[in-house]
Amino acid sequence: MPARNILVINCGSSSIKFALVNEAHSQFALSGLAERLGHHDAVLHWQRGGERDSLMIPSGDHRTALAQLLPLVQAAAGGKLHGIGHRVVHGGEHFTTARRLDPAVMQAIRATIPLAPLHNPANLQGIEAALKLFPDLPHVAVFDTAFHQTLPEHAYRYALAESLYREHGVRRYGFHGTSHRFVSQRGAELAGLSVGDSSWLVAHLGNGCSTCAVVNGQSRDTSMGLTPLEGLVMGTRSGDVDPNLHGHLARVLGWSLERIDTLLNKESGLLGLSGLSNDMRSLEQARAQGHAGAAIAIEVFCYRLAKSLAAMSCALPHLDGLIFTGGIGENSPLVRSKTLAHLSLLNLALDKHANARTIGGVAGAIHAPGHPRVLVVPTNEERQIALDTLALLH
């Protein structure tokens, strides 16, 4: 059978990230981003091979962008596109695996909108546009939350009235599941271990950050919760704060719920701590130049990450290794070094030279001899979504 092509689509409220994945090749045949959709300066960027190009689509929406993308996809796929995989952020308790899209699945995604009001409507908007443009192709939804549906009840329940869980779905769901699944499987391969007989700590570090405990290929605990705000310090998200912060800010400053929500999601994290940037690369440069805000932002980020990893270890029967992934995890020797400095009780230690050279998409071991494995594993969520899509096409 010839190698098959899957178009992977990840829709935000004003953007579409896409990649054309061929099951036989590691590099994407086509990839890119449509951004600022709905605005006068909407634009479609794409890369094919070593060539990059852009097209302005003034005031274009999701369907406009996908219509412009269609001939590019058909050309790159040689006219042979076999399916479309859609990233959906929140599947609630409805979905434990990827699913072929049909009216019942669409309705279940709509029913989950109260749990992800910023993400699922955008995901649905992209799905509906793609269904109209590609009506004859199979469409598959791959859920960020699905991988974490193996969490035991004692890990996903909040200490709240049971009715809030039973009637309103208030529990911990976790996110970045596609990434945690991909890199833990890849980590086992690199270590020569069976996925079904291995235990990993995983740190996915980008603008959004989360940790995960993966046992025998299944998620057993993770740092994100009901929403992606819980857990680690992130680019602009605060991560964990005192639950009564909302009440305190409302009483003392008279802030509305919407204002506090904006603070915690868009004005906090590395940006809030540093007063400078949410980009770790910029903060590392500023720290080297003596910027105090950048320095404390990095210290807090690494300490909170180490605390989370230590907490995740409670879910492991043993430790086969720690995996760093995501834009920061794959490219910041400083963050990896500072984080492990707080984890001496787990006997984790780095090889300084291996840590320094493992950047820019390079995978490999960075632990010191005689210490537990520490791996850098580049994530590839688009490829995992394509593989999940292909699995349902058999």
N, C-alpha and C positions, 0 to 999 in steps of 0.2 A: 504494500500500500504506500503511495507517495506520502511524504511528510505533509501534515495538515497545518493550515494557517488559522489562527484565532486573533480577532481584534479585541483588545482589552480596553474598556472604557471606564474612566473614573470621573464622575461628574460632581463638581461643586456648584454652589449657587450662581457663580459667574465664570466658571471655568470648566474645561474638559481636558483631562490628561489622557493620552491614548498611546497604545503601542501595538504593533502588529508582530505577533509572536509565531515563529515557525518551530514546531516541536523538535526538529532536527538540528536547529542552530541556536547557539547561545546568544548571539547578537540580534537585536530587533531589526526586522526588515524596514520598519518605519516607526517613528515615535515623535511625539510632540505635545504641544499644549495650545489650546484655545483659551484666551483670557480676556477679562473685562467684557464678557458677554452682556449684551443689553445696553452697553454704553457706546458713545459715538466713536471711541477709539478701540473697539473690539478688534482683536487680531488673532490669526491662526499661525503658529510657528510649527515647523516640522523639520525632521532630519531623516535623510535616507542615505545610507552609506556614510560617506564623509561630507555630504553636501547638506547645507542648511538653507532654508528659505522661509519667507513669511508672506502673508496675504492679509491686508486690511479688510475687515468685514463690518463696516460702520453700523452700529446698532444691531448687529446680528445676534440672534439667540442661539440656544443649544441646537435647534434643528437646522438653522442656517449653517452653523459651524460643521455639523455632521454631514450636511449636503456637500459642502466644499471639500470635506475630507474624503467622501466616498470615492471619487475617481483616483485620488492618491492611493487609497487602500487597494483598490482593484488593480492598479498598475503594479504596486509593490508585491501584491500576492499573485501576480500573473493570472488574474481573473478567477483564482481558486481560493475563495474565502469559505471556511467551513463552519464558523460559528462566532458568536460574540459573547464575551464574558464581561459582566458588569460588577464593579465593586459597589456593594451596599454596606453602609457603615453599621447599621443596627438591625439585627434580626430578632431581638428579644429572645424569648424562650421558644419561638416558633421553629427556628431553624438551627439544626446541629451540623448540617452539611450544606454544600452548594445545591441549588435547585434549578431545574428547568423553569423558565418563566411561563406561567399560564395565568388566567384570571384569578385563580385562588391564591397563588403566590403573590401576585400584585396586590390583592386585597389585604393579605397578611402584612406586607410591607407598609401599606397605608395605615394599618391599625397600629403600627409601631411608631408612627410619627411623633406622638407625645413624648416618647423616650429619646428621640433625636430630631427635634424640630428644626435644627439648622442643617442637618445632613440628609436625612431620608427624603425630604421633598425634592432636593436637588438631584439625588440619585434617581428618583422616580421620573423627574423631568427628562433626564438623559435617556432613561430606558424607553419612555414613551416616544421620544423623538427617534431613537434608533429602531424601534419596532415598526414605525411608519416608513422609514427609509430602507430597512432590510427585512421586509415582511416574510421572506421565504427562508431565512436563516434561523437555526436554533439559537435562542438567547438563554443565558444562564446567569443567575445571581449568585455571587460569592460574598459571604457576610463576614465583616471584621469580627463579629462577636461569636461566630459559630465555633471556632476552635476552643473557646473558653467554656462551652456548655458542658465540659467534663469536670468542671470544678465541683468538689463536694459541697453539700449544703452548708457545712460549717464555715466554708471559705466564701460563699457568695451571699449569705444572709447578713443584713444589717441588724443591729440590736434595736429594732423598732417593732411597733405593734404588728402582729402577723397579718392583720387585715390590709396593711399597706402593701405587703408582698402579694398576698393572695388575690386582692381585688385590683391593685394598681401596678403590679409588677416592679415595685421598688426593691431592688436587689443589686448586687454587683454583677456586671456583665463582662467587662473587660473589652479592650480593643487591640488593634495591631495584630489580630490573631493570624492573619495571612503571613505576616512577616515572622512572627514567633514560630509558626509551624515550619516555614521554609528553612530558616537558619538552624533550627534545632535538628532537622533532618540532615541538612548539609553538614552540620557540625559532627554528627555521628558518623557520616561517611568519611570526613577528613580524619577522624580519630580511629577509624577502623572498627567501630562499634555498631551493633545492631540498634536501629531506631527503637525497636520494641524491647530493648533491654539496656536503657541508658537514662541518665538523670542529668538535667542541665539547668543552670541559671542563665537567663537571657536578658540582656539590656538593649532595648531598641531605643536609640537616642537620636532624635532629629529635632525639628521644631516642636513636635509632639514626642513625648518620651514615656516608656513604660518598661517594667520588668515582668518576668514570667518564670515560673517554675514548671519545667516540662519533664514528665516522668513517663518513660516508655511510649513516647510519641504523643502524650496527652497533656493538656494544660491542667495543672493542679492548683495554681494560684496566680494572680496577676495584680499589678498595682492600680490599674484604672478600675473604675467602678460603674455606677449607674450611668455616668457620663465620662467623657475623656478628661475631665478636670481633676479627678481624684489622683493622688499618687505623687509622682516626682515633680520637681521643678522643671518647667519646660521653657520654650522660647518666650511666649507671652502669657502662659497659664501659670497660676500660682502653685498648682498641686495642692497637697494637704494644707489646710489652715484650720484653726479652731472653728468648729461648726457654728459657734455663736458669734462669729465675726459679722455675719449679716445683721444680727440684732444690734450689735455694738455700733456699727457704722450708721444704722438707721436711727438709733437713739442719739448718738453724739453728733453726727454730721447731718442728720436729716436726709440721708441718701435713700433713693428709691431702690426697689429690687432690681430694676433694669440697670441702674447706675452701678450697683455692686456687681452684677453679673458681667458688665463690661469691664470693670476693674479686674476681676479675677481671671477672665478669659483672654483679654486683649491688652492689658496694661501692666501685667505682673510678670512673674517668672524672671528669666534673665534680663529682659527689658526693664522691668520694674526695679530689680535689685541694682542693676548697673547704672540706670538712668541714661543709657547710651545706645544699646542695641540688643536685639534678640538673636543675633548671629554669633555663634561661638567663635568663628574665625576672627571677627572684628574684636571680640572681647579678649581673645588671647593676644592679639597685637597690642591692644590698649593696655593690658596688664603688663606686658613687657616694657611699656613706656611709662609705667608708674601710675596708671589710672586706678584709684582706690575702688571705685564702684565696680569696675570690671573684675578686679581681684576678688572682692567679696562675693560677687555673683558666681564666679567659678568655684570658690570654696564651698558655698552653700549647695550649689548644684552637685558637686562630687560627694559631699558628706551625706546629703539626702539620698543620693543614688546608692551609696554604700549601705546605709541603713535599710533601704528597701531590699537590696540583694540579701542582706543578712536575714531579714524577715522572711523572704521567699524560701530560704534554705530550710525553714520549718516544714515545708511540704515535700522535701526530698528524702528518700530512703538512704541515699548516698550521693556524693557529688562526683560526676564524671568530668565536669568542667563548666567554665563560665564563658559565655559568648557575647561579644560586643558587635553590634550592627547599627545600621542607620547612618545618616550623614555625619553625626558627631562620633558615634561609636566606631565607625570605620576610618575616621580621619584625624582623630585627636589623641595623639600619644599622651599629651598632658592630662586630659580628663581620665584616661585609662590609668595612668600612673597615680594620680591623686586619689582616685576612687579606691584602688587596691591598697593604698597606704592605710586606709581605715579598716581593712579586712584581714589583718594579720591573724586573728583568731581562727579564720578559715584556712590559714596556712597558704594564702594566695600571694604570689610574688611574681614580678615581671623580669624578663630579660631585657635590659635597657636598650640594647642594640636592635633586637627583634621588634620591640615595641616601636622604636623610632622609624624603622623602615616599612612597617606594615600599614600603609596608607594608600589612598588613591585607587581603591578597588582591589587591592591585593588581599588575598585570604591566607591565613596561616596561624601557627602557634606563636604566642609571645610570652609564655610563662618561663620562669627560671627553672633550670634543671632540678629535679627532685621535688617540685611543687605541683599542685593540681593544675590541670590544663586550663589555659586561658586562650581562647581563639578569637580572631577577628574573621567574621564571615559576612561578606557583602550580601545584603538582602536583595531579593528580586520578587517583589509582590506581583508584578505583572506576569511573570512566568508562572508563579504558583496559581494565579487566577486562570491562566490559560490551561494549565494542567488539570485543574478542577473542572474546567469547562469540557476539555477533551474526554475526561473520565465519564461524563454524563452523555457523551455522544456515541459511546460504544453500543 
